Amino acid sequence: MTQQEPTQLDDLADEQLIERYRLGQVDAFNTLVYRYQRDLFHFLIRFCGNRVTAEDVFQDAFLQVHLSLDSFDTSRRFKPWLFTIAANKARDMMRKAARRPAGSLDASVGDEDGCSFVDILQADLPGPETRVDEAETSEKVRQCLDGLPDHLREIVLLAYFQRFSYQEIADVLKIPLGTVKSRLHTAVGSFAKSWKSANPADPET
């Protein structure tokens, strides 16, 4: 995994980097790895629950990307494709390790169809501007995420932390769009409940 970003390729779109790589410019692939390594690695740590497994999955995912890049359709976005590969690799590895969910928190967040994901997130959740790599906040977020079943945790990670659209999440997880919306509704409510329990200091809540 490269750690130094090439300077002449920074401004190219993902699809342009892929075309450069197909033409034999190896640094273009290094730039793709550099561009997404932080987001993907943090996603995998939360998804897998530990750093060692995340590192293994990270390497496997980019190896698969390297092997499959010639067949990638550049009319699609690269990031959802990358995360699809990584999520599949993570699930495979977790199945082999016989990992079980930490708990089953499936309480619903009401029945109003008009309640959007962004609306739900306003209730005492750490905002996107919060530096989740700060030790205390990161640990609280990790504990809340670890308390979710796998199928709910992955929805929160993709929708909130990676800002994927509903359709992109459906593509990554290979589930219907309606399932994405219903799981997300449940997942965010469960996460919010855990977050409030872990942060009871606010007298107004």
N, C-alpha and C positions, 0 to 999 in steps of 0.2 A: 504494500500500500504506500503510495507516494505521499510525502509530507510537504513538498515544496511545489507550489502552484506555478505552472508555466506562465510566462508573462505575455506571450503573443496570442494566446488563445482565450484569454479571460472573457472577452466580450462576445464570443460566438454563442449562438443558441445551441441547446443540446443537440438538435437535429444536425446542425452544421458540424459539430464536433464528431458526431457519428459518421457523417460522410467523410470527414477528414481521416478518421481512423480506418475506414474501409479502403481508403486510398493509400494506406500504409503509414500514416503519421501517428506513431505510437503515443506521442505526448498528448494527443487529443483524448485518448482514453484516460490517461493520467489526470487530465483536467476534469473529466466527468467524475472520477473517483473523488478527487479533492472537493469538487463542488457539492457533493451529496454525502460525503463520509460522516460529517458531524450529525446532520439530521437523521440519517439512517441508523447510525450507531446508537444515538440516544433513543430512537424509536425501538430498536431491538433490545436494549437494556430493559426498557419498561415492558416490552412485549414478552420477553423471555424470563424476566425476573432476576437475572444475574449476569454479571459482566463476562464471565468465561464463555457461557453459551452464546451470548451476543457476539462476542469476537469470532467464534467459530461460524456462526450463521452469516456474519458480515462477510467473511472471507469466501464462504460458499456462494453467497449471493452474487458477489462481483465476479467470481469465477464463472458462474452461469451466465451472467451478462456478457462477459468476454466471449464465451463460446457461442452465444446466441445473437450477438450484435449484428451479424451479417444478415439475419432474417428479420430484424426489427423494422417495422413499418414507420418511417419517419413522418408520416402524417399524424401519428399519435404522439401524445406527450410521453417523454422519457420517464419522468419521476413516478407516475402511477405504475408503469411497467416495472421499474426497479423495485418499488415497494411490494408489488404483487409477487415477484420472485422471492424477495426477502421474507415476506409473510408465509409463503408456502414452505420455504426452507425451515423457518422457525417452527411451524406446526409439525413438520416431519420430525425435527430433532426432539421436540417436546413429547411427541407420541412415543418415540423410541425410549425416552427417559421416563415414560409412564408418569408424567407430571399431571397432578390433579389441580383443579381450581381451588383457590383459597376459601371460597364461599359462594353462596348463591343468593345474591341480592337482586331480586327481580321485581321490586315494588314499582308500580307504575307512577307516572307523574301527571295524573289527571287524564281526561278524555277529550280535551278541546283540540280539534284539528288545527285551529289557527295558531297554536302555540309553537313558535319556531325554535330551532336549536339555539340561535343567538339569544332569543328571549330567555330561555331557561338558564343560559350561562351567566346571566346578570346576577344571579343570587349567590353571592358570597363565594364565587370560584376565583382562583388566581387568574388574573388577566393575562393575555398573551405578552404584555409588556413585562410581566414578572420574570425575573431571571431564575428559571427553574434549576439552574446549575448552582445557585446559592445553596449551601448545605442544608440549612433548616427547612426552607421551602421545598427543596428537592425531596427530602426525606418524607415530608408530609404528603406530597403528591404521590410518591412511590407507594406509601402505605395505603392511600385511598385507592390507587389503581390496582394494587395487589389484592385488595378485598373484592374486586369484581371478578366474575367468571370470565374465562378467556374470551368468549364471543362478545361480551360487553366491553371488556378492556380494549380490544383491538379497534372497536368502533370509536371509542373516545380518543384513542391515540391518533387515528387517521383523520377524524373530523376536527378535533379541537387543536391538537398539537401540530398536525401536518396541514391542516386547513384544506383537506381534499373535499371536493364536491360530493353530493349524494351519488351521482353517477360514477365518479371515480372510485368511491368506496365500494359500490356494487361490483365494479370491474375487478378491483383488487381482491375482494373476498369471495367473488363468484357467487353472489346471492342476489335475489330480486331487489329492485329499487324499493318496493314497499317494505321489505324486510329490513333494509337499511334504516328507513325512517322509524319503524317501530322499535327496533333494537336501540337506535340512537336515543329515542325518547326515554326508554327505560334506563339506558346506560348513564345518561347525563343526570337523571334524577337520582340514581343510586350513588353516583360519584358526588353529587351535591350534598346528599344526605351524609355521606362519609366525611366530606370536607367540613361540614358544619359541626359534626361530632368531634372532629379532631381540632377544631378551632372555635371553642365555645366562649372566647373572651369577650366578643362584641356584645355589649349589654342590649343593643337594639334588636338582636335576633332572637 
